[in-house]
Amino acid sequence: MNEKLLTKEELAVRLNISSYDVDRLRKEKQMPNIKIGRSYRYNLEDVEKFIKKLGSK
């Protein structure tokens, strides 16, 4: 299993949103994430599924 995990900053750049918005989505339990120690990472595959789901609404 070779997962690409993104930091909050990398995800914000990829989605063209602020890191604050990434945090907000995570806190609202909308953005799928993985907690590693005291930081969060975002699985690229899960985020892409999340975006497709938003687009289909």
PDB file as gemmi writes it, atoms N, CA and C in Angstrom:
CRYST1    1.000    1.000    1.000  90.00  90.00  90.00 P 1                      
ATOM      1  N   MET A   1       0.850  -1.164   0.000  1.00  0.00           N  
ATOM      2  CA  MET A   1       0.000   0.000   0.000  1.00  0.00           C  
ATOM      3  C   MET A   1       0.900   1.233   0.000  1.00  0.00           C  
ATOM      4  N   ASN A   2       0.887   1.975  -1.096  1.00  0.00           N  
ATOM      5  CA  ASN A   2       1.736   3.139  -1.261  1.00  0.00           C  
ATOM      6  C   ASN A   2       0.870   4.392  -1.319  1.00  0.00           C  
ATOM      7  N   GLU A   3       0.559   4.937  -0.154  1.00  0.00           N  
ATOM      8  CA  GLU A   3      -0.330   6.085  -0.074  1.00  0.00           C  
ATOM      9  C   GLU A   3       0.468   7.377  -0.117  1.00  0.00           C  
ATOM     10  N   LYS A   4      -0.046   8.359  -0.832  1.00  0.00           N  
ATOM     11  CA  LYS A   4       0.546   9.696  -0.859  1.00  0.00           C  
ATOM     12  C   LYS A   4      -0.167  10.521   0.190  1.00  0.00           C  
ATOM     13  N   LEU A   5       0.559  10.891   1.254  1.00  0.00           N  
ATOM     14  CA  LEU A   5      -0.015  11.704   2.318  1.00  0.00           C  
ATOM     15  C   LEU A   5       0.462  13.140   2.166  1.00  0.00           C  
ATOM     16  N   LEU A   6      -0.480  14.058   2.211  1.00  0.00           N  
ATOM     17  CA  LEU A   6      -0.181  15.472   2.042  1.00  0.00           C  
ATOM     18  C   LEU A   6      -0.271  16.204   3.375  1.00  0.00           C  
ATOM     19  N   THR A   7       0.548  17.224   3.530  1.00  0.00           N  
ATOM     20  CA  THR A   7       0.413  18.111   4.686  1.00  0.00           C  
ATOM     21  C   THR A   7      -0.731  19.076   4.413  1.00  0.00           C  
ATOM     22  N   LYS A   8      -1.107  19.807   5.442  1.00  0.00           N  
ATOM     23  CA  LYS A   8      -2.170  20.814   5.295  1.00  0.00           C  
ATOM     24  C   LYS A   8      -1.784  21.839   4.230  1.00  0.00           C  
ATOM     25  N   GLU A   9      -0.540  22.264   4.239  1.00  0.00           N  
ATOM     26  CA  GLU A   9      -0.087  23.273   3.287  1.00  0.00           C  
ATOM     27  C   GLU A   9      -0.094  22.732   1.855  1.00  0.00           C  
ATOM     28  N   GLU A  10       0.364  21.494   1.678  1.00  0.00           N  
ATOM     29  CA  GLU A  10       0.368  20.882   0.342  1.00  0.00           C  
ATOM     30  C   GLU A  10      -1.057  20.729  -0.189  1.00  0.00           C  
ATOM     31  N   LEU A  11      -1.962  20.323   0.688  1.00  0.00           N  
ATOM     32  CA  LEU A  11      -3.356  20.152   0.284  1.00  0.00           C  
ATOM     33  C   LEU A  11      -3.988  21.493  -0.085  1.00  0.00           C  
ATOM     34  N   ALA A  12      -3.693  22.517   0.692  1.00  0.00           N  
ATOM     35  CA  ALA A  12      -4.240  23.849   0.414  1.00  0.00           C  
ATOM     36  C   ALA A  12      -3.798  24.333  -0.964  1.00  0.00           C  
ATOM     37  N   VAL A  13      -2.535  24.140  -1.301  1.00  0.00           N  
ATOM     38  CA  VAL A  13      -2.030  24.543  -2.614  1.00  0.00           C  
ATOM     39  C   VAL A  13      -2.716  23.745  -3.708  1.00  0.00           C  
ATOM     40  N   ARG A  14      -2.835  22.447  -3.512  1.00  0.00           N  
ATOM     41  CA  ARG A  14      -3.446  21.574  -4.522  1.00  0.00           C  
ATOM     42  C   ARG A  14      -4.910  21.945  -4.773  1.00  0.00           C  
ATOM     43  N   LEU A  15      -5.636  22.332  -3.719  1.00  0.00           N  
ATOM     44  CA  LEU A  15      -7.057  22.657  -3.851  1.00  0.00           C  
ATOM     45  C   LEU A  15      -7.295  24.147  -4.091  1.00  0.00           C  
ATOM     46  N   ASN A  16      -6.231  24.921  -4.047  1.00  0.00           N  
ATOM     47  CA  ASN A  16      -6.325  26.367  -4.239  1.00  0.00           C  
ATOM     48  C   ASN A  16      -7.246  27.010  -3.195  1.00  0.00           C  
ATOM     49  N   ILE A  17      -7.049  26.590  -1.931  1.00  0.00           N  
ATOM     50  CA  ILE A  17      -7.766  27.175  -0.799  1.00  0.00           C  
ATOM     51  C   ILE A  17      -6.731  27.509   0.271  1.00  0.00           C  
ATOM     52  N   SER A  18      -7.130  28.215   1.288  1.00  0.00           N  
ATOM     53  CA  SER A  18      -6.193  28.564   2.359  1.00  0.00           C  
ATOM     54  C   SER A  18      -6.014  27.383   3.320  1.00  0.00           C  
ATOM     55  N   SER A  19      -4.905  27.397   4.054  1.00  0.00           N  
ATOM     56  CA  SER A  19      -4.694  26.343   5.054  1.00  0.00           C  
ATOM     57  C   SER A  19      -5.741  26.456   6.161  1.00  0.00           C  
ATOM     58  N   TYR A  20      -6.249  27.673   6.392  1.00  0.00           N  
ATOM     59  CA  TYR A  20      -7.331  27.868   7.351  1.00  0.00           C  
ATOM     60  C   TYR A  20      -8.574  27.082   6.901  1.00  0.00           C  
ATOM     61  N   ASP A  21      -8.876  27.121   5.613  1.00  0.00           N  
ATOM     62  CA  ASP A  21     -10.041  26.383   5.101  1.00  0.00           C  
ATOM     63  C   ASP A  21      -9.844  24.874   5.238  1.00  0.00           C  
ATOM     64  N   VAL A  22      -8.617  24.403   5.043  1.00  0.00           N  
ATOM     65  CA  VAL A  22      -8.333  22.978   5.239  1.00  0.00           C  
ATOM     66  C   VAL A  22      -8.621  22.610   6.689  1.00  0.00           C  
ATOM     67  N   ASP A  23      -8.138  23.423   7.628  1.00  0.00           N  
ATOM     68  CA  ASP A  23      -8.400  23.180   9.054  1.00  0.00           C  
ATOM     69  C   ASP A  23      -9.891  23.193   9.356  1.00  0.00           C  
ATOM     70  N   ARG A  24     -10.599  24.158   8.790  1.00  0.00           N  
ATOM     71  CA  ARG A  24     -12.036  24.276   9.031  1.00  0.00           C  
ATOM     72  C   ARG A  24     -12.768  23.025   8.547  1.00  0.00           C  
ATOM     73  N   LEU A  25     -12.428  22.558   7.344  1.00  0.00           N  
ATOM     74  CA  LEU A  25     -13.063  21.353   6.806  1.00  0.00           C  
ATOM     75  C   LEU A  25     -12.740  20.128   7.657  1.00  0.00           C  
ATOM     76  N   ARG A  26     -11.507  20.043   8.144  1.00  0.00           N  
ATOM     77  CA  ARG A  26     -11.123  18.921   9.007  1.00  0.00           C  
ATOM     78  C   ARG A  26     -11.914  18.961  10.310  1.00  0.00           C  
ATOM     79  N   LYS A  27     -11.998  20.146  10.926  1.00  0.00           N  
ATOM     80  CA  LYS A  27     -12.698  20.279  12.206  1.00  0.00           C  
ATOM     81  C   LYS A  27     -14.189  20.004  12.080  1.00  0.00           C  
ATOM     82  N   GLU A  28     -14.754  20.322  10.918  1.00  0.00           N  
ATOM     83  CA  GLU A  28     -16.167  20.042  10.664  1.00  0.00           C  
ATOM     84  C   GLU A  28     -16.382  18.606  10.215  1.00  0.00           C  
ATOM     85  N   LYS A  29     -15.315  17.828  10.239  1.00  0.00           N  
ATOM     86  CA  LYS A  29     -15.324  16.399   9.875  1.00  0.00           C  
ATOM     87  C   LYS A  29     -15.794  16.171   8.443  1.00  0.00           C  
ATOM     88  N   GLN A  30     -15.456  17.106   7.567  1.00  0.00           N  
ATOM     89  CA  GLN A  30     -15.796  16.957   6.160  1.00  0.00           C  
ATOM     90  C   GLN A  30     -14.602  16.459   5.348  1.00  0.00           C  
ATOM     91  N   MET A  31     -13.402  16.909   5.696  1.00  0.00           N  
ATOM     92  CA  MET A  31     -12.207  16.532   4.958  1.00  0.00           C  
ATOM     93  C   MET A  31     -11.603  15.272   5.586  1.00  0.00           C  
ATOM     94  N   PRO A  32     -11.513  14.173   4.809  1.00  0.00           N  
ATOM     95  CA  PRO A  32     -10.910  12.956   5.358  1.00  0.00           C  
ATOM     96  C   PRO A  32      -9.453  13.204   5.729  1.00  0.00           C  
ATOM     97  N   ASN A  33      -9.041  12.708   6.899  1.00  0.00           N  
ATOM     98  CA  ASN A  33      -7.676  12.939   7.354  1.00  0.00           C  
ATOM     99  C   ASN A  33      -7.172  11.785   8.199  1.00  0.00           C  
ATOM    100  N   ILE A  34      -5.866  11.813   8.429  1.00  0.00           N  
ATOM    101  CA  ILE A  34      -5.205  10.814   9.263  1.00  0.00           C  
ATOM    102  C   ILE A  34      -4.384  11.576  10.284  1.00  0.00           C  
ATOM    103  N   LYS A  35      -4.541  11.248  11.558  1.00  0.00           N  
ATOM    104  CA  LYS A  35      -3.762  11.912  12.596  1.00  0.00           C  
ATOM    105  C   LYS A  35      -2.508  11.088  12.855  1.00  0.00           C  
ATOM    106  N   ILE A  36      -1.361  11.751  12.753  1.00  0.00           N  
ATOM    107  CA  ILE A  36      -0.076  11.113  13.011  1.00  0.00           C  
ATOM    108  C   ILE A  36       0.612  11.935  14.096  1.00  0.00           C  
ATOM    109  N   GLY A  37       0.655  11.389  15.294  1.00  0.00           N  
ATOM    110  CA  GLY A  37       1.179  12.163  16.415  1.00  0.00           C  
ATOM    111  C   GLY A  37       0.267  13.339  16.684  1.00  0.00           C  
ATOM    112  N   ARG A  38       0.846  14.553  16.611  1.00  0.00           N  
ATOM    113  CA  ARG A  38       0.045  15.760  16.842  1.00  0.00           C  
ATOM    114  C   ARG A  38      -0.287  16.491  15.552  1.00  0.00           C  
ATOM    115  N   SER A  39       0.011  15.881  14.435  1.00  0.00           N  
ATOM    116  CA  SER A  39      -0.278  16.545  13.158  1.00  0.00           C  
ATOM    117  C   SER A  39      -1.228  15.702  12.321  1.00  0.00           C  
ATOM    118  N   TYR A  40      -1.783  16.339  11.320  1.00  0.00           N  
ATOM    119  CA  TYR A  40      -2.741  15.681  10.429  1.00  0.00           C  
ATOM    120  C   TYR A  40      -2.143  15.570   9.046  1.00  0.00           C  
ATOM    121  N   ARG A  41      -2.471  14.466   8.374  1.00  0.00           N  
ATOM    122  CA  ARG A  41      -2.085  14.264   6.981  1.00  0.00           C  
ATOM    123  C   ARG A  41      -3.337  13.890   6.208  1.00  0.00           C  
ATOM    124  N   TYR A  42      -3.261  14.113   4.917  1.00  0.00           N  
ATOM    125  CA  TYR A  42      -4.419  13.909   4.058  1.00  0.00           C  
ATOM    126  C   TYR A  42      -4.044  12.960   2.936  1.00  0.00           C  
ATOM    127  N   ASN A  43      -4.757  11.846   2.858  1.00  0.00           N  
ATOM    128  CA  ASN A  43      -4.519  10.847   1.817  1.00  0.00           C  
ATOM    129  C   ASN A  43      -5.059  11.401   0.501  1.00  0.00           C  
ATOM    130  N   LEU A  44      -4.194  11.487  -0.496  1.00  0.00           N  
ATOM    131  CA  LEU A  44      -4.564  12.089  -1.773  1.00  0.00           C  
ATOM    132  C   LEU A  44      -5.758  11.380  -2.401  1.00  0.00           C  
ATOM    133  N   GLU A  45      -5.774  10.066  -2.346  1.00  0.00           N  
ATOM    134  CA  GLU A  45      -6.881   9.294  -2.930  1.00  0.00           C  
ATOM    135  C   GLU A  45      -8.213   9.613  -2.241  1.00  0.00           C  
ATOM    136  N   ASP A  46      -8.196   9.679  -0.908  1.00  0.00           N  
ATOM    137  CA  ASP A  46      -9.418   9.992  -0.152  1.00  0.00           C  
ATOM    138  C   ASP A  46      -9.898  11.409  -0.443  1.00  0.00           C  
ATOM    139  N   VAL A  47      -8.960  12.339  -0.573  1.00  0.00           N  
ATOM    140  CA  VAL A  47      -9.323  13.727  -0.861  1.00  0.00           C  
ATOM    141  C   VAL A  47      -9.946  13.832  -2.253  1.00  0.00           C  
ATOM    142  N   GLU A  48      -9.394  13.109  -3.219  1.00  0.00           N  
ATOM    143  CA  GLU A  48      -9.958  13.132  -4.576  1.00  0.00           C  
ATOM    144  C   GLU A  48     -11.381  12.575  -4.581  1.00  0.00           C  
ATOM    145  N   LYS A  49     -11.643  11.523  -3.810  1.00  0.00           N  
ATOM    146  CA  LYS A  49     -12.994  10.976  -3.690  1.00  0.00           C  
ATOM    147  C   LYS A  49     -13.931  12.000  -3.048  1.00  0.00           C  
ATOM    148  N   PHE A  50     -13.427  12.694  -2.034  1.00  0.00           N  
ATOM    149  CA  PHE A  50     -14.203  13.723  -1.345  1.00  0.00           C  
ATOM    150  C   PHE A  50     -14.598  14.826  -2.326  1.00  0.00           C  
ATOM    151  N   ILE A  51     -13.668  15.255  -3.162  1.00  0.00           N  
ATOM    152  CA  ILE A  51     -13.930  16.317  -4.137  1.00  0.00           C  
ATOM    153  C   ILE A  51     -14.961  15.854  -5.167  1.00  0.00           C  
ATOM    154  N   LYS A  52     -14.835  14.620  -5.645  1.00  0.00           N  
ATOM    155  CA  LYS A  52     -15.813  14.089  -6.604  1.00  0.00           C  
ATOM    156  C   LYS A  52     -17.203  14.035  -5.984  1.00  0.00           C  
ATOM    157  N   LYS A  53     -17.264  13.656  -4.715  1.00  0.00           N  
ATOM    158  CA  LYS A  53     -18.540  13.585  -4.008  1.00  0.00           C  
ATOM    159  C   LYS A  53     -19.173  14.974  -3.917  1.00  0.00           C  
ATOM    160  N   LEU A  54     -18.367  15.994  -3.641  1.00  0.00           N  
ATOM    161  CA  LEU A  54     -18.880  17.366  -3.576  1.00  0.00           C  
ATOM    162  C   LEU A  54     -19.404  17.812  -4.934  1.00  0.00           C  
ATOM    163  N   GLY A  55     -18.702  17.416  -5.993  1.00  0.00           N  
ATOM    164  CA  GLY A  55     -19.108  17.810  -7.334  1.00  0.00           C  
ATOM    165  C   GLY A  55     -20.399  17.161  -7.785  1.00  0.00           C  
ATOM    166  N   SER A  56     -20.742  16.025  -7.210  1.00  0.00           N  
ATOM    167  CA  SER A  56     -21.947  15.313  -7.637  1.00  0.00           C  
ATOM    168  C   SER A  56     -23.201  15.789  -6.910  1.00  0.00           C  
ATOM    169  N   LYS A  57     -23.036  16.656  -5.914  1.00  0.00           N  
ATOM    170  CA  LYS A  57     -24.201  17.158  -5.157  1.00  0.00           C  
ATOM    171  C   LYS A  57     -24.904  18.253  -5.895  1.00  0.00           C  
TER     172      LYS A  57                                                      
END                                                                             
